[in-house]
Amino acid sequence: MCRPHPTQEGKVIVFLDTEGIDDPEKVKIQEDTWIFLIATLICNVLVYNTKGVFDASHISKFQFLKVVQSNVTVASGADEDDSFLDFFFPHFVLVLRDLGVTDTSSDDLLEKRLAYKPGKSDSVKEYNEPRRLIRRYFKKRTYFQIPIPCVRPEQLGSMPDSKIEPDFLQRVNDLHQYLCECSPKKLKSGTPVNGRMLRTMIISYMNSVKENMPPCLTDATTLMAAEENRFAVRKASECYQEEMKKRINKHMPNDKGLEMYHNDCMDVAVNKLRELVVLDDGDIFHRKAAQCFENHLKRFKSIVERDSLDRCRKSLDQLDKKIQRKIRENKYAHSHGYSEYIADINTLTDEFKKQERYLGSIVNG
């Protein structure tokens, strides 16, 4: 579900609801791992919501986190520890619903639930392991408690807000506000992930899952960057063309002027490219954009020359009318007629050159 961000214009919030984990009727436990990993890799906030208290039985479900490292790779064929996952794992928000009594110091309660037991016995290790995994992979953790909304929850769908418990509405509003204020999903460079990036990464991850292969973060990021950078080159190319058209429509340039236009438009377009391009190692897409600009320059030069030629011809036709009229009326048919004709030609040439700045590059051709 996509919704416009309530406070940030032009931004969209994507809500992804997934199947729960640790379903006792589920045959393939691997499905839990894939569901959890895909949701985790694409989101900036992972909301784990459940009813009642966050007790030992709930915490024990997170045992499956121990297979994270073997189910996600950073690069094809690379042997690495799981420290690279720190950047990709999201903010963890635990939401406990339908509590009879709530405590406002919820973050402290969450950390108390995740505290280790001292000792080295097998039972202590088993107790500590899911807590260690949650603390290991979710460095940032928050806890919200949502009380029972009303005495008869089955009527909640048709119940006006005035009949719902005020504390419930306040806690839900607090949760909503908190989620809206969280930072967006970002690349390692700090660039926020947009819709195109998200789409490409989801496809990459899902293709891996369909092949029963661990999602590769480097492959997904490389694919996403290439897709995004092609878009960046296209937008920079459009920017260059728009800027060039504005200048040419305002004033027809000569060759030197067109080169100045080109440099100015390229500066604007390169700035647009820098705003959009991501992970352009080796400036590959900067070079592709530069080649686009050069190709556009050739096309604009051809357009300018053609337009300039048309303008020159029209100007010469206008200036030549006086001479053509004299020829038809035999005004040059006397002893000094040739000198007078040459003088008129020189006058036409001078007038034509005065219009140079309006006639473009062909005027001196």
C-alpha positions as a Python dict, from the first residue, in 0.01 Angstrom:
ca = {
    (1, 'M'): (0, 0, 0),
    (2, 'C'): (146, 336, -108),
    (3, 'R'): (33, 661, 52),
    (4, 'P'): (152, 1022, 16),
    (5, 'H'): (370, 1123, 307),
    (6, 'P'): (157, 1331, 548),
    (7, 'T'): (427, 1594, 612),
    (8, 'Q'): (687, 1564, 332),
    (9, 'E'): (560, 1687, -4),
    (10, 'G'): (650, 1470, -302),
    (11, 'K'): (740, 1170, -82),
    (12, 'V'): (551, 841, -61),
    (13, 'I'): (533, 590, 222),
    (14, 'V'): (519, 224, 120),
    (15, 'F'): (351, -10, 369),
    (16, 'L'): (428, -379, 322),
    (17, 'D'): (223, -632, 520),
    (18, 'T'): (379, -978, 531),
    (19, 'E'): (282, -1316, 659),
    (20, 'G'): (382, -1374, 1020),
    (21, 'I'): (675, -1589, 1121),
    (22, 'D'): (683, -1920, 1303),
    (23, 'D'): (342, -2045, 1190),
    (24, 'P'): (304, -2389, 1359),
    (25, 'E'): (110, -2523, 1057),
    (26, 'K'): (381, -2422, 810),
    (27, 'V'): (575, -2711, 661),
    (28, 'K'): (869, -2521, 513),
    (29, 'I'): (1037, -2312, 781),
    (30, 'Q'): (1265, -2169, 509),
    (31, 'E'): (966, -1962, 396),
    (32, 'D'): (982, -1770, 725),
    (33, 'T'): (1346, -1689, 656),
    (34, 'W'): (1277, -1564, 304),
    (35, 'I'): (976, -1357, 411),
    (36, 'F'): (1170, -1201, 694),
    (37, 'L'): (1487, -1136, 489),
    (38, 'I'): (1311, -979, 190),
    (39, 'A'): (1101, -755, 414),
    (40, 'T'): (1408, -660, 615),
    (41, 'L'): (1630, -582, 317),
    (42, 'I'): (1381, -349, 149),
    (43, 'C'): (1242, -158, 449),
    (44, 'N'): (1372, 121, 669),
    (45, 'V'): (1148, 25, 963),
    (46, 'L'): (1045, -331, 1048),
    (47, 'V'): (732, -338, 1264),
    (48, 'Y'): (683, -663, 1454),
    (49, 'N'): (335, -659, 1602),
    (50, 'T'): (181, -915, 1830),
    (51, 'K'): (-84, -942, 2099),
    (52, 'G'): (-13, -948, 2468),
    (53, 'V'): (331, -944, 2622),
    (54, 'F'): (668, -990, 2456),
    (55, 'D'): (757, -1297, 2660),
    (56, 'A'): (1006, -1580, 2621),
    (57, 'S'): (790, -1766, 2369),
    (58, 'H'): (780, -1461, 2139),
    (59, 'I'): (1151, -1394, 2178),
    (60, 'S'): (1238, -1756, 2104),
    (61, 'K'): (1082, -1719, 1755),
    (62, 'F'): (1380, -1505, 1661),
    (63, 'Q'): (1607, -1809, 1678),
    (64, 'F'): (1579, -1822, 1301),
    (65, 'L'): (1796, -1507, 1281),
    (66, 'K'): (2099, -1730, 1325),
    (67, 'V'): (2063, -1838, 960),
    (68, 'V'): (2070, -1480, 831),
    (69, 'Q'): (2440, -1486, 746),
    (70, 'S'): (2406, -1804, 542),
    (71, 'N'): (2101, -1672, 358),
    (72, 'V'): (2235, -1332, 248),
    (73, 'T'): (2562, -1267, 66),
    (74, 'V'): (2739, -937, 19),
    (75, 'A'): (2911, -1037, -307),
    (76, 'S'): (2909, -1340, -530),
    (77, 'G'): (3165, -1593, -410),
    (78, 'A'): (3289, -1371, -124),
    (79, 'D'): (3369, -1506, 222),
    (80, 'E'): (3278, -1239, 475),
    (81, 'D'): (3146, -1206, 826),
    (82, 'D'): (2801, -1060, 889),
    (83, 'S'): (2920, -709, 980),
    (84, 'F'): (2812, -583, 637),
    (85, 'L'): (2450, -647, 740),
    (86, 'D'): (2464, -366, 995),
    (87, 'F'): (2397, -113, 723),
    (88, 'F'): (2112, -305, 560),
    (89, 'F'): (1912, -406, 866),
    (90, 'P'): (1633, -163, 955),
    (91, 'H'): (1505, 0, 1267),
    (92, 'F'): (1308, -257, 1470),
    (93, 'V'): (975, -145, 1617),
    (94, 'L'): (796, -385, 1849),
    (95, 'V'): (422, -318, 1882),
    (96, 'L'): (230, -500, 2153),
    (97, 'R'): (-147, -479, 2099),
    (98, 'D'): (-452, -517, 2321),
    (99, 'L'): (-278, -469, 2651),
    (100, 'G'): (-498, -418, 2955),
    (101, 'V'): (-243, -199, 3135),
    (102, 'T'): (36, -13, 2961),
    (103, 'D'): (355, 145, 3080),
    (104, 'T'): (491, 458, 2914),
    (105, 'S'): (857, 364, 2973),
    (106, 'S'): (832, 104, 2693),
    (107, 'D'): (1186, 125, 2556),
    (108, 'D'): (1325, 33, 2898),
    (109, 'L'): (1087, -262, 2915),
    (110, 'L'): (1205, -389, 2576),
    (111, 'E'): (1569, -375, 2681),
    (112, 'K'): (1483, -557, 3003),
    (113, 'R'): (1319, -833, 2799),
    (114, 'L'): (1636, -862, 2591),
    (115, 'A'): (1874, -869, 2886),
    (116, 'Y'): (2107, -1171, 2910),
    (117, 'K'): (2107, -1423, 3189),
    (118, 'P'): (2445, -1481, 3349),
    (119, 'G'): (2596, -1826, 3325),
    (120, 'K'): (2733, -2076, 3072),
    (121, 'S'): (2493, -2367, 3099),
    (122, 'D'): (2312, -2497, 2792),
    (123, 'S'): (1980, -2366, 2920),
    (124, 'V'): (2128, -2017, 2970),
    (125, 'K'): (2284, -2024, 2622),
    (126, 'E'): (1948, -2128, 2476),
    (127, 'Y'): (1779, -1844, 2666),
    (128, 'N'): (2036, -1583, 2557),
    (129, 'E'): (2070, -1684, 2191),
    (130, 'P'): (1750, -1520, 2047),
    (131, 'R'): (1819, -1211, 2260),
    (132, 'R'): (2173, -1195, 2126),
    (133, 'L'): (2045, -1225, 1769),
    (134, 'I'): (1787, -948, 1812),
    (135, 'R'): (2046, -720, 1971),
    (136, 'R'): (2303, -816, 1706),
    (137, 'Y'): (2096, -745, 1397),
    (138, 'F'): (1866, -470, 1523),
    (139, 'K'): (2096, -207, 1667),
    (140, 'K'): (1813, 46, 1688),
    (141, 'R'): (1503, -76, 1871),
    (142, 'T'): (1179, 87, 1981),
    (143, 'Y'): (878, -46, 2167),
    (144, 'F'): (513, 69, 2150),
    (145, 'Q'): (229, -56, 2369),
    (146, 'I'): (-125, -25, 2231),
    (147, 'P'): (-410, -76, 2481),
    (148, 'I'): (-744, -242, 2409),
    (149, 'P'): (-944, -1, 2184),
    (150, 'C'): (-1286, -76, 2336),
    (151, 'V'): (-1481, -324, 2545),
    (152, 'R'): (-1620, -505, 2239),
    (153, 'P'): (-1343, -505, 1972),
    (154, 'E'): (-1568, -691, 1722),
    (155, 'Q'): (-1767, -368, 1682),
    (156, 'L'): (-1457, -156, 1618),
    (157, 'G'): (-1511, -133, 1241),
    (158, 'S'): (-1843, 52, 1279),
    (159, 'M'): (-1762, 240, 1597),
    (160, 'P'): (-1714, 621, 1586),
    (161, 'D'): (-1387, 760, 1726),
    (162, 'S'): (-1578, 915, 2014),
    (163, 'K'): (-1657, 564, 2146),
    (164, 'I'): (-1298, 438, 2122),
    (165, 'E'): (-1070, 458, 2422),
    (166, 'P'): (-880, 793, 2407),
    (167, 'D'): (-559, 624, 2523),
    (168, 'F'): (-580, 381, 2230),
    (169, 'L'): (-622, 665, 1978),
    (170, 'Q'): (-333, 856, 2134),
    (171, 'R'): (-97, 557, 2128),
    (172, 'V'): (-186, 474, 1767),
    (173, 'N'): (-132, 837, 1671),
    (174, 'D'): (205, 834, 1850),
    (175, 'L'): (308, 522, 1658),
    (176, 'H'): (193, 673, 1327),
    (177, 'Q'): (383, 995, 1392),
    (178, 'Y'): (695, 806, 1496),
    (179, 'L'): (697, 594, 1179),
    (180, 'C'): (643, 901, 958),
    (181, 'E'): (940, 1076, 1119),
    (182, 'C'): (1181, 786, 1067),
    (183, 'S'): (1455, 835, 809),
    (184, 'P'): (1391, 675, 469),
    (185, 'K'): (1575, 370, 343),
    (186, 'K'): (1913, 486, 219),
    (187, 'L'): (2202, 355, 16),
    (188, 'K'): (2544, 333, 176),
    (189, 'S'): (2627, 665, 5),
    (190, 'G'): (2341, 830, 199),
    (191, 'T'): (2114, 863, -106),
    (192, 'P'): (1747, 791, -16),
    (193, 'V'): (1597, 493, -199),
    (194, 'N'): (1324, 599, -442),
    (195, 'G'): (1051, 394, -608),
    (196, 'R'): (1261, 292, -909),
    (197, 'M'): (1544, 172, -682),
    (198, 'L'): (1304, -19, -459),
    (199, 'R'): (1142, -193, -756),
    (200, 'T'): (1477, -304, -898),
    (201, 'M'): (1605, -434, -565),
    (202, 'I'): (1282, -627, -495),
    (203, 'I'): (1302, -795, -836),
    (204, 'S'): (1665, -889, -775),
    (205, 'Y'): (1593, -1034, -430),
    (206, 'M'): (1286, -1224, -548),
    (207, 'N'): (1469, -1373, -846),
    (208, 'S'): (1728, -1509, -602),
    (209, 'V'): (1458, -1657, -379),
    (210, 'K'): (1285, -1822, -676),
    (211, 'E'): (1617, -1991, -755),
    (212, 'N'): (1650, -2083, -386),
    (213, 'M'): (1970, -1878, -373),
    (214, 'P'): (2072, -1630, -102),
    (215, 'P'): (2001, -1270, -210),
    (216, 'C'): (2328, -1099, -305),
    (217, 'L'): (2341, -740, -181),
    (218, 'T'): (2618, -635, -419),
    (219, 'D'): (2439, -780, -723),
    (220, 'A'): (2112, -613, -624),
    (221, 'T'): (2283, -280, -560),
    (222, 'T'): (2477, -296, -888),
    (223, 'L'): (2161, -375, -1084),
    (224, 'M'): (1974, -96, -907),
    (225, 'A'): (2255, 156, -967),
    (226, 'A'): (2275, 74, -1338),
    (227, 'E'): (1898, 117, -1376),
    (228, 'E'): (1897, 442, -1182),
    (229, 'N'): (2198, 581, -1365),
    (230, 'R'): (2041, 512, -1703),
    (231, 'F'): (1747, 716, -1581),
    (232, 'A'): (1988, 988, -1461),
    (233, 'V'): (2155, 1006, -1803),
    (234, 'R'): (1816, 1030, -1972),
    (235, 'K'): (1702, 1315, -1745),
    (236, 'A'): (2035, 1498, -1787),
    (237, 'S'): (2002, 1458, -2164),
    (238, 'E'): (1649, 1603, -2154),
    (239, 'C'): (1774, 1888, -1934),
    (240, 'Y'): (2050, 1970, -2185),
    (241, 'Q'): (1804, 1978, -2476),
    (242, 'E'): (1556, 2199, -2289),
    (243, 'E'): (1829, 2446, -2192),
    (244, 'M'): (1965, 2458, -2547),
    (245, 'K'): (1621, 2515, -2698),
    (246, 'K'): (1554, 2804, -2458),
    (247, 'R'): (1877, 2977, -2561),
    (248, 'I'): (1843, 2917, -2935),
    (249, 'N'): (1480, 3035, -2938),
    (250, 'K'): (1586, 3352, -2760),
    (251, 'H'): (1884, 3427, -2984),
    (252, 'M'): (2017, 3251, -3294),
    (253, 'P'): (2393, 3197, -3234),
    (254, 'N'): (2692, 3180, -3463),
    (255, 'D'): (2940, 2892, -3431),
    (256, 'K'): (3120, 3052, -3138),
    (257, 'G'): (2793, 3137, -2968),
    (258, 'L'): (2664, 2782, -3013),
    (259, 'E'): (2977, 2648, -2844),
    (260, 'M'): (2915, 2884, -2551),
    (261, 'Y'): (2555, 2766, -2535),
    (262, 'H'): (2681, 2408, -2534),
    (263, 'N'): (2915, 2465, -2240),
    (264, 'D'): (2649, 2649, -2039),
    (265, 'C'): (2384, 2383, -2105),
    (266, 'M'): (2628, 2106, -2026),
    (267, 'D'): (2703, 2264, -1685),
    (268, 'V'): (2332, 2269, -1600),
    (269, 'A'): (2279, 1913, -1726),
    (270, 'V'): (2582, 1778, -1538),
    (271, 'N'): (2446, 1926, -1216),
    (272, 'K'): (2118, 1744, -1283),
    (273, 'L'): (2314, 1424, -1347),
    (274, 'R'): (2502, 1460, -1017),
    (275, 'E'): (2172, 1498, -833),
    (276, 'L'): (2043, 1168, -970),
    (277, 'V'): (2339, 939, -1037),
    (278, 'V'): (2432, 677, -776),
    (279, 'L'): (2739, 458, -734),
    (280, 'D'): (2894, 557, -1068),
    (281, 'D'): (3229, 384, -1021),
    (282, 'G'): (3472, 494, -1289),
    (283, 'D'): (3239, 774, -1405),
    (284, 'I'): (3092, 538, -1665),
    (285, 'F'): (2757, 714, -1678),
    (286, 'H'): (2916, 1059, -1666),
    (287, 'R'): (3098, 965, -1985),
    (288, 'K'): (2778, 831, -2138),
    (289, 'A'): (2604, 1159, -2056),
    (290, 'A'): (2893, 1359, -2208),
    (291, 'Q'): (2859, 1156, -2528),
    (292, 'C'): (2484, 1230, -2532),
    (293, 'F'): (2558, 1603, -2499),
    (294, 'E'): (2804, 1590, -2790),
    (295, 'N'): (2550, 1408, -3007),
    (296, 'H'): (2287, 1666, -2920),
    (297, 'L'): (2533, 1945, -3006),
    (298, 'K'): (2581, 1801, -3356),
    (299, 'R'): (2205, 1785, -3404),
    (300, 'F'): (2153, 2139, -3274),
    (301, 'K'): (2437, 2263, -3495),
    (302, 'S'): (2264, 2110, -3797),
    (303, 'I'): (1934, 2270, -3693),
    (304, 'V'): (2099, 2610, -3636),
    (305, 'E'): (2277, 2595, -3972),
    (306, 'R'): (1957, 2504, -4154),
    (307, 'D'): (1761, 2777, -3976),
    (308, 'S'): (2042, 3027, -4031),
    (309, 'L'): (2050, 2945, -4402),
    (310, 'D'): (1676, 3003, -4429),
    (311, 'R'): (1706, 3336, -4247),
    (312, 'C'): (1995, 3446, -4468),
    (313, 'R'): (1805, 3363, -4784),
    (314, 'K'): (1498, 3554, -4667),
    (315, 'S'): (1713, 3853, -4569),
    (316, 'L'): (1895, 3853, -4903),
    (317, 'D'): (1566, 3826, -5091),
    (318, 'Q'): (1439, 4134, -4909),
    (319, 'L'): (1759, 4333, -4964),
    (320, 'D'): (1784, 4228, -5328),
    (321, 'K'): (1436, 4353, -5422),
    (322, 'K'): (1563, 4707, -5488),
    (323, 'I'): (1836, 4580, -5723),
    (324, 'Q'): (1598, 4345, -5905),
    (325, 'R'): (1350, 4628, -5955),
    (326, 'K'): (1624, 4848, -6106),
    (327, 'I'): (1723, 4565, -6339),
    (328, 'R'): (1363, 4523, -6458),
    (329, 'E'): (1333, 4900, -6511),
    (330, 'N'): (1669, 4917, -6696),
    (331, 'K'): (1806, 5165, -6440),
    (332, 'Y'): (2158, 5032, -6496),
    (333, 'A'): (2137, 5067, -6876),
    (334, 'H'): (2367, 5369, -6911),
    (335, 'S'): (2737, 5446, -6919),
    (336, 'H'): (2778, 5450, -6539),
    (337, 'G'): (2526, 5170, -6482),
    (338, 'Y'): (2782, 4904, -6386),
    (339, 'S'): (2942, 5126, -6119),
    (340, 'E'): (2599, 5203, -5980),
    (341, 'Y'): (2514, 4829, -5979),
    (342, 'I'): (2837, 4746, -5787),
    (343, 'A'): (2761, 5024, -5538),
    (344, 'D'): (2415, 4877, -5476),
    (345, 'I'): (2570, 4531, -5431),
    (346, 'N'): (2815, 4673, -5173),
    (347, 'T'): (2528, 4845, -4992),
    (348, 'L'): (2336, 4516, -4985),
    (349, 'T'): (2643, 4339, -4844),
    (350, 'D'): (2686, 4600, -4570),
    (351, 'E'): (2318, 4580, -4474),
    (352, 'F'): (2334, 4203, -4471),
    (353, 'K'): (2637, 4204, -4239),
    (354, 'K'): (2461, 4443, -4001),
    (355, 'Q'): (2206, 4169, -3948),
    (356, 'E'): (2475, 3914, -3861),
    (357, 'R'): (2370, 3867, -3499),
    (358, 'Y'): (2018, 3782, -3607),
    (359, 'L'): (2106, 3548, -3891),
    (360, 'G'): (2325, 3285, -3726),
    (361, 'S'): (2631, 3095, -3840),
    (362, 'I'): (2574, 3093, -4218),
    (363, 'V'): (2593, 3472, -4255),
    (364, 'N'): (2973, 3460, -4296),
    (365, 'G'): (2971, 3143, -4502),
}
